Amino acid sequence: MDNTALLSAVLGLMVAQVLKPGLRVVLNGEDFNPRLLVGSGGMPSSHSATVFALAASLGIERGIGSDVFAIALIVAVIVAYDARGVRQEAGRHAAALNAMGAAQNGGHPYAPEADLESGLVVGRRPSMPPSPSVGDRPGSGGALSDRTELLKENIGHTSAEVVGGSLVGILVGILVALANGGFQQPQP
């Protein structure tokens, strides 16, 4: 492939996603969960792996003094910061909202008999109408589902997960760039 930067980013993402279920088994003793292959959150951060693979490959191909490397590195740092800070905080908010909904509904995560007008059903924002389930799409003839989905809680990363993803990405970016011709002399 001629676009080493794109190839590095895509492979960084793929390697990080493939590592997630295996690392959960090894580090946490959990059962293999194939859903982690496409899910967000967890070790390593695929967002960090993607952008750091991109930056590393550009650093090798274009040089660390190039403008394009500087841009890629700044974007990588912003994405890593966001994965650790903002997205992790959003996950904490989701957990709190899920707990509040469960507490209001007698400890049940779903509230089949909840007052839909209040908006306090788990998985719904206040003053938002309930979301239809798959069978409730317009024209399907189904009634609104009596269950709501929990808010997704595992969307952010710990510092270790971000660092792990960054290291995976840097390694992938270096390997791809070297395999595709290695160090290039910057164009004047």
QUIDAZI-V314497 format. One record per pair of residues at least 12 apart in sequence whose ideal C-beta (glycine too) atoms are under 10 Angstrom apart, sorted by sequence separation. I is the first residue (numbers start at 0). J is the second residue. D is the distance in Angstrom with one decimal. If there is no record, write none. Layout:
I & J & D
I & J & D
This chain:
20 & 32 & 5.5
23 & 35 & 6.4
56 & 68 & 9.5
57 & 69 & 9.3
109 & 121 & 6.4
110 & 122 & 9.1
116 & 128 & 9.9
131 & 143 & 5.9
132 & 144 & 3.6
19 & 32 & 8.7
20 & 33 & 6.4
22 & 35 & 9.1
54 & 67 & 9.5
55 & 68 & 9.2
57 & 70 & 8.6
58 & 71 & 7.8
100 & 113 & 8.5
108 & 121 & 5.9
109 & 122 & 8.1
110 & 123 & 9.5
115 & 128 & 7.8
130 & 143 & 8.6
131 & 144 & 6.8
132 & 145 & 9.1
20 & 34 & 8.2
21 & 35 & 9.0
27 & 41 & 9.9
54 & 68 & 6.6
57 & 71 & 4.9
58 & 72 & 7.6
103 & 117 & 8.8
107 & 121 & 8.4
108 & 122 & 8.8
115 & 129 & 5.8
129 & 143 & 5.5
130 & 144 & 8.1
132 & 146 & 7.5
19 & 34 & 9.7
20 & 35 & 4.3
27 & 42 & 9.1
53 & 68 & 9.8
54 & 69 & 9.3
56 & 71 & 8.7
57 & 72 & 8.4
104 & 119 & 8.4
128 & 143 & 8.9
129 & 144 & 7.4
132 & 147 & 9.3
19 & 35 & 4.3
20 & 36 & 6.2
26 & 42 & 7.0
54 & 70 & 8.9
55 & 71 & 8.7
103 & 119 & 5.5
104 & 120 & 7.5
113 & 129 & 9.6
129 & 145 & 9.4
132 & 148 & 9.1
18 & 35 & 9.4
19 & 36 & 6.9
54 & 71 & 4.0
55 & 72 & 9.2
103 & 120 & 8.4
104 & 121 & 6.7
129 & 146 & 9.8
130 & 147 & 7.4
17 & 35 & 9.5
18 & 36 & 9.8
19 & 37 & 9.5
20 & 38 & 9.3
23 & 41 & 6.9
53 & 71 & 5.3
54 & 72 & 4.8
103 & 121 & 8.2
129 & 147 & 6.6
130 & 148 & 7.7
16 & 35 & 7.8
17 & 36 & 6.7
19 & 38 & 7.4
22 & 41 & 7.8
23 & 42 & 7.6
52 & 71 & 9.8
53 & 72 & 9.4
54 & 73 & 8.9
100 & 119 & 6.6
102 & 121 & 9.8
16 & 36 & 5.5
19 & 39 & 9.7
22 & 42 & 5.1
51 & 71 & 8.9
54 & 74 & 7.7
55 & 75 & 8.9
99 & 119 & 7.8
100 & 120 & 6.4
101 & 121 & 6.3
16 & 37 & 6.9
19 & 40 & 8.8
20 & 41 & 8.8
22 & 43 & 7.4
50 & 71 & 7.3
51 & 72 & 8.7
53 & 74 & 8.0
54 & 75 & 4.6
100 & 121 & 3.1
16 & 38 & 8.3
19 & 41 & 4.9
50 & 72 & 8.9
53 & 75 & 7.1
54 & 76 & 8.9
99 & 121 & 8.2
100 & 122 & 7.1
13 & 36 & 9.5
16 & 39 & 9.6
18 & 41 & 9.3
19 & 42 & 6.7
50 & 73 & 10.0
52 & 75 & 9.1
96 & 119 & 9.7
98 & 121 & 9.2
100 & 123 & 8.3
18 & 42 & 7.7
19 & 43 & 7.3
50 & 74 & 5.9
51 & 75 & 5.1
97 & 121 & 5.9
122 & 146 & 8.7
123 & 147 & 5.8
16 & 41 & 9.4
18 & 43 & 5.9
19 & 44 & 9.6
50 & 75 & 3.9
51 & 76 & 9.2
53 & 78 & 9.9
96 & 121 & 7.6
97 & 122 & 7.8
121 & 146 & 9.3
122 & 147 & 3.8
123 & 148 & 9.1
15 & 41 & 9.2
19 & 45 & 7.6
49 & 75 & 8.8
50 & 76 & 8.6
96 & 122 & 8.4
120 & 146 & 9.5
121 & 147 & 5.6
122 & 148 & 4.5
124 & 150 & 9.3
15 & 42 & 9.0
16 & 43 & 9.2
18 & 45 & 8.9
50 & 77 & 8.5
51 & 78 & 8.7
96 & 123 & 9.5
120 & 147 & 5.2
121 & 148 & 8.0
122 & 149 & 5.6
123 & 150 & 9.3
15 & 43 & 4.9
17 & 45 & 9.6
47 & 75 & 7.4
50 & 78 & 4.7
51 & 79 & 7.6
96 & 124 & 8.7
115 & 143 & 8.3
121 & 149 & 5.9
122 & 150 & 5.9
14 & 43 & 8.7
15 & 44 & 6.9
16 & 45 & 5.2
46 & 75 & 9.5
47 & 76 & 9.7
49 & 78 & 7.9
50 & 79 & 7.3
93 & 122 & 9.5
121 & 150 & 7.7
122 & 151 & 9.7
15 & 45 & 3.8
18 & 48 & 8.7
14 & 45 & 8.6
15 & 46 & 8.5
47 & 78 & 6.6
48 & 79 & 10.0
11 & 43 & 9.8
13 & 45 & 8.5
15 & 47 & 7.9
16 & 48 & 8.6
46 & 78 & 5.4
47 & 79 & 4.8
50 & 82 & 9.5
113 & 145 & 9.3
115 & 147 & 9.5
12 & 45 & 5.2
15 & 48 & 3.7
16 & 49 & 9.8
46 & 79 & 7.6
47 & 80 & 9.8
111 & 144 & 9.1
112 & 145 & 8.1
11 & 45 & 7.8
12 & 46 & 8.3
14 & 48 & 6.7
15 & 49 & 7.4
44 & 78 & 8.9
47 & 81 & 9.8
111 & 145 & 4.2
113 & 147 & 8.2
11 & 46 & 9.8
13 & 48 & 9.0
14 & 49 & 9.8
44 & 79 & 7.3
46 & 81 & 7.9
47 & 82 & 5.9
109 & 144 & 9.6
110 & 145 & 8.8
111 & 146 & 6.4
11 & 47 & 8.7
12 & 48 & 6.3
13 & 49 & 9.3
15 & 51 & 10.0
46 & 82 & 4.9
47 & 83 & 8.7
109 & 145 & 8.1
110 & 146 & 8.3
111 & 147 & 9.1
11 & 48 & 4.2
12 & 49 & 4.4
15 & 52 & 8.9
45 & 82 & 9.2
46 & 83 & 10.0
109 & 146 & 4.5
110 & 147 & 7.0
10 & 48 & 9.1
11 & 49 & 4.9
12 & 50 & 9.5
14 & 52 & 8.3
44 & 82 & 5.2
108 & 146 & 9.2
109 & 147 & 6.1
10 & 49 & 9.2
11 & 50 & 8.0
13 & 52 & 9.9
44 & 83 & 8.2
108 & 147 & 9.0
109 & 148 & 8.5
8 & 48 & 8.9
9 & 49 & 7.9
11 & 51 & 6.9
12 & 52 & 7.8
46 & 86 & 8.3
108 & 148 & 9.5
109 & 149 & 8.1
8 & 49 & 5.1
11 & 52 & 2.9
12 & 53 & 9.9
108 & 149 & 5.8
7 & 49 & 8.9
8 & 50 & 7.2
10 & 52 & 6.7
11 & 53 & 7.2
40 & 82 & 9.0
44 & 86 & 9.5
8 & 51 & 9.2
9 & 52 & 8.4
11 & 54 & 9.9
39 & 82 & 9.1
104 & 147 & 9.9
7 & 51 & 9.4
8 & 52 & 5.3
9 & 53 & 9.4
11 & 55 & 8.6
7 & 52 & 4.3
8 & 53 & 4.2
11 & 56 & 8.9
6 & 52 & 9.0
7 & 53 & 5.9
8 & 54 & 9.2
10 & 56 & 9.5
40 & 86 & 8.0
6 & 53 & 9.8
7 & 54 & 9.0
8 & 55 & 9.9
39 & 86 & 8.0
40 & 87 & 8.6
100 & 147 & 8.3
4 & 52 & 8.7
5 & 53 & 8.0
7 & 55 & 6.9
8 & 56 & 7.8
101 & 149 & 8.8
4 & 53 & 5.5
7 & 56 & 3.7
8 & 57 & 9.8
100 & 149 & 8.0
3 & 53 & 9.8
4 & 54 & 8.9
6 & 56 & 7.8
7 & 57 & 8.2
40 & 90 & 7.0
100 & 150 & 8.6
4 & 55 & 9.6
5 & 56 & 9.0
39 & 90 & 9.5
97 & 148 & 9.9
4 & 56 & 5.1
7 & 59 & 9.2
97 & 149 & 5.0
3 & 56 & 5.2
4 & 57 & 5.3
7 & 60 & 9.2
96 & 149 & 8.9
97 & 150 & 5.5
2 & 56 & 9.7
3 & 57 & 8.3
96 & 150 & 5.6
97 & 151 & 9.4
98 & 152 & 9.9
4 & 59 & 9.9
94 & 149 & 9.4
95 & 150 & 9.4
97 & 152 & 6.7
3 & 59 & 8.4
4 & 60 & 7.1
93 & 149 & 7.9
94 & 150 & 8.0
96 & 152 & 9.3
3 & 60 & 5.7
4 & 61 & 8.8
93 & 150 & 3.7
94 & 151 & 9.8
95 & 152 & 9.4
3 & 61 & 10.0
92 & 150 & 8.1
93 & 151 & 6.1
94 & 152 & 4.6
93 & 152 & 4.6
94 & 153 & 9.2
90 & 150 & 8.9
92 & 152 & 9.0
93 & 153 & 8.8
89 & 150 & 9.2
90 & 151 & 7.6
91 & 152 & 8.0
93 & 154 & 7.3
89 & 151 & 9.1
90 & 152 & 5.0
93 & 155 & 9.7
4 & 67 & 8.4
8 & 71 & 9.4
89 & 152 & 9.2
90 & 153 & 6.1
91 & 154 & 9.9
90 & 154 & 4.7
91 & 155 & 7.9
89 & 154 & 5.9
90 & 155 & 4.5
87 & 153 & 9.6
88 & 154 & 9.8
89 & 155 & 6.4
90 & 156 & 9.1
4 & 71 & 7.8
86 & 153 & 9.9
87 & 154 & 7.8
88 & 155 & 6.8
86 & 154 & 5.2
87 & 155 & 2.8
85 & 154 & 9.8
86 & 155 & 3.7
87 & 156 & 6.1
85 & 155 & 7.5
86 & 156 & 7.0
87 & 157 & 7.3
84 & 155 & 7.8
87 & 158 & 9.4
82 & 154 & 9.2
83 & 155 & 7.0
84 & 156 & 9.4
82 & 155 & 6.4
83 & 156 & 5.6
87 & 160 & 9.2
81 & 155 & 8.9
82 & 156 & 4.7
83 & 157 & 7.3
84 & 158 & 10.0
87 & 161 & 9.3
81 & 156 & 9.6
82 & 157 & 9.7
83 & 158 & 5.9
82 & 158 & 10.0
83 & 159 & 9.8
79 & 156 & 8.6
83 & 160 & 8.1
84 & 161 & 9.6
82 & 160 & 7.9
83 & 161 & 4.8
79 & 158 & 9.6
82 & 161 & 5.5
83 & 162 & 9.2
81 & 161 & 9.7
80 & 161 & 8.4
79 & 161 & 5.1
82 & 164 & 7.7
78 & 161 & 9.3
79 & 162 & 8.5
82 & 165 & 9.8
79 & 164 & 7.7
78 & 164 & 9.7
79 & 165 & 6.1
78 & 165 & 9.8
76 & 165 & 9.4
79 & 168 & 9.6
75 & 165 & 7.7
75 & 168 & 7.9
75 & 169 & 9.5
71 & 172 & 9.6
46 & 155 & 10.0
47 & 156 & 7.5
46 & 156 & 7.9
51 & 161 & 9.8
55 & 165 & 9.5
40 & 151 & 8.3
44 & 155 & 9.1
45 & 156 & 9.5
54 & 165 & 9.5
58 & 169 & 9.2
39 & 151 & 7.9
40 & 152 & 8.3
41 & 153 & 6.7
44 & 156 & 4.6
52 & 164 & 9.6
56 & 168 & 9.4
60 & 172 & 9.6
38 & 151 & 8.9
40 & 153 & 3.7
41 & 154 & 10.0
43 & 156 & 8.5
44 & 157 & 9.0
47 & 160 & 8.0
48 & 161 & 9.7
51 & 164 & 7.2
52 & 165 & 9.4
55 & 168 & 6.6
56 & 169 & 9.5
59 & 172 & 7.3
39 & 153 & 7.3
40 & 154 & 5.3
41 & 155 & 10.0
42 & 156 & 8.0
44 & 158 & 10.0
46 & 160 & 9.9
47 & 161 & 5.1
50 & 164 & 9.0
51 & 165 & 4.6
54 & 168 & 7.8
55 & 169 & 4.6
58 & 172 & 7.8
59 & 173 & 6.3
38 & 153 & 7.4
39 & 154 & 5.3
40 & 155 & 6.3
41 & 156 & 7.6
42 & 157 & 7.9
44 & 159 & 9.5
45 & 160 & 9.7
46 & 161 & 8.4
47 & 162 & 8.0
48 & 163 & 8.3
49 & 164 & 8.2
50 & 165 & 8.5
51 & 166 & 7.9
52 & 167 & 7.8
53 & 168 & 7.7
54 & 169 & 7.9
55 & 170 & 8.0
56 & 171 & 8.3
57 & 172 & 8.0
58 & 173 & 8.7
59 & 174 & 9.9
60 & 175 & 9.8
61 & 176 & 9.8
38 & 154 & 9.2
39 & 155 & 8.5
40 & 156 & 6.5
41 & 157 & 9.5
43 & 159 & 8.8
44 & 160 & 4.9
47 & 163 & 7.9
48 & 164 & 4.2
51 & 167 & 7.9
52 & 168 & 3.8
55 & 171 & 7.6
56 & 172 & 4.0
59 & 175 & 9.0
60 & 176 & 5.5
39 & 156 & 9.0
40 & 157 & 9.6
42 & 159 & 6.9
43 & 160 & 6.0
44 & 161 & 4.9
47 & 164 & 3.3
48 & 165 & 7.1
51 & 168 & 3.2
52 & 169 & 7.1
55 & 172 & 2.9
56 & 173 & 7.4
59 & 176 & 3.9
60 & 177 & 9.9
68 & 185 & 9.7
35 & 153 & 9.6
42 & 160 & 4.6
43 & 161 & 8.2
44 & 162 & 8.4
46 & 164 & 6.8
47 & 165 & 4.6
48 & 166 & 8.4
49 & 167 & 9.6
50 & 168 & 6.8
51 & 169 & 5.1
52 & 170 & 8.2
53 & 171 & 9.7
54 & 172 & 6.8
55 & 173 & 5.3
56 & 174 & 9.1
58 & 176 & 8.1
59 & 177 & 6.9
67 & 185 & 9.9
41 & 160 & 6.5
42 & 161 & 9.5
43 & 162 & 8.3
44 & 163 & 6.8
45 & 164 & 6.3
46 & 165 & 9.9
47 & 166 & 8.8
48 & 167 & 4.5
49 & 168 & 6.4
51 & 170 & 9.1
52 & 171 & 4.5
53 & 172 & 6.7
55 & 174 & 9.1
56 & 175 & 5.7
57 & 176 & 8.2
60 & 179 & 8.1
40 & 160 & 7.9
42 & 162 & 9.7
43 & 163 & 3.6
44 & 164 & 3.1
47 & 167 & 8.0
48 & 168 & 3.8
51 & 171 & 8.5
52 & 172 & 3.9
55 & 175 & 8.6
56 & 176 & 4.2
59 & 179 & 9.4
60 & 180 & 7.8
62 & 182 & 8.2
65 & 185 & 5.9
42 & 163 & 5.3
43 & 164 & 3.8
44 & 165 & 7.5
47 & 168 & 6.1
48 & 169 & 8.7
51 & 172 & 6.7
52 & 173 & 8.7
55 & 176 & 7.0
56 & 177 & 9.2
59 & 180 & 9.4
60 & 181 & 8.6
61 & 182 & 9.9
62 & 183 & 7.8
64 & 185 & 7.2
65 & 186 & 9.3
41 & 163 & 9.7
42 & 164 & 7.9
43 & 165 & 8.1
45 & 167 & 8.6
46 & 168 & 9.3
47 & 169 & 9.6
48 & 170 & 9.1
49 & 171 & 9.3
50 & 172 & 9.7
52 & 174 & 9.3
59 & 181 & 7.1
60 & 182 & 7.7
61 & 183 & 6.9
62 & 184 & 8.2
63 & 185 & 9.9
41 & 164 & 9.6
43 & 166 & 7.6
44 & 167 & 8.6
45 & 168 & 8.9
48 & 171 & 7.0
49 & 172 & 9.8
52 & 175 & 7.3
56 & 179 & 8.3
59 & 182 & 5.9
60 & 183 & 5.0
61 & 184 & 9.8
62 & 185 & 4.5
43 & 167 & 5.0
44 & 168 & 8.8
48 & 172 & 9.2
52 & 176 & 9.3
58 & 182 & 9.9
59 & 183 & 7.8
61 & 185 & 6.0
62 & 186 & 9.8
42 & 167 & 9.8
43 & 168 & 8.5
60 & 185 & 9.1
61 & 186 & 8.6
22 & 160 & 9.6
19 & 160 & 9.6
22 & 163 & 8.3
15 & 160 & 9.8
18 & 163 & 8.5
19 & 164 & 9.9
18 & 164 & 9.2
15 & 163 & 8.4
15 & 164 & 5.5
18 & 167 & 6.9
14 & 164 & 9.8
12 & 164 & 9.7
15 & 167 & 5.3
11 & 164 & 8.3
14 & 167 & 5.9
15 & 168 & 7.3
11 & 165 & 9.8
14 & 168 & 8.4
12 & 167 & 9.8
11 & 167 & 6.6
12 & 168 & 8.6
14 & 170 & 8.5
15 & 171 & 8.5
10 & 167 & 10.0
11 & 168 & 4.3
14 & 171 & 5.5
10 & 168 & 9.3
11 & 169 & 8.7
13 & 171 & 8.8
11 & 170 & 8.7
12 & 171 & 9.1
8 & 168 & 8.3
11 & 171 & 4.4
14 & 174 & 9.9
7 & 168 & 8.1
10 & 171 & 5.2
11 & 172 & 6.5
7 & 169 & 9.9
9 & 171 & 9.6
10 & 172 & 8.5
8 & 171 & 8.8
7 & 171 & 6.1
8 & 172 & 8.1
10 & 174 & 8.6
11 & 175 & 8.4
6 & 171 & 9.5
7 & 172 & 4.4
10 & 175 & 6.0
6 & 172 & 9.6
7 & 173 & 8.7
9 & 175 & 9.5
7 & 174 & 8.5
8 & 175 & 9.2
4 & 172 & 8.4
7 & 175 & 4.3
3 & 172 & 8.8
6 & 175 & 5.6
7 & 176 & 6.5
5 & 175 & 9.9
6 & 176 & 9.2
4 & 175 & 8.9
7 & 178 & 9.9
3 & 175 & 6.0
4 & 176 & 8.4
6 & 178 & 9.3
7 & 179 & 8.7
3 & 176 & 5.5
6 & 179 & 7.3
3 & 177 & 9.7
0 & 175 & 9.1
3 & 178 & 8.7
4 & 179 & 9.8
3 & 179 & 4.5
2 & 179 & 9.3
3 & 180 & 7.5
1 & 179 & 8.4
0 & 179 & 7.4
3 & 183 & 9.3
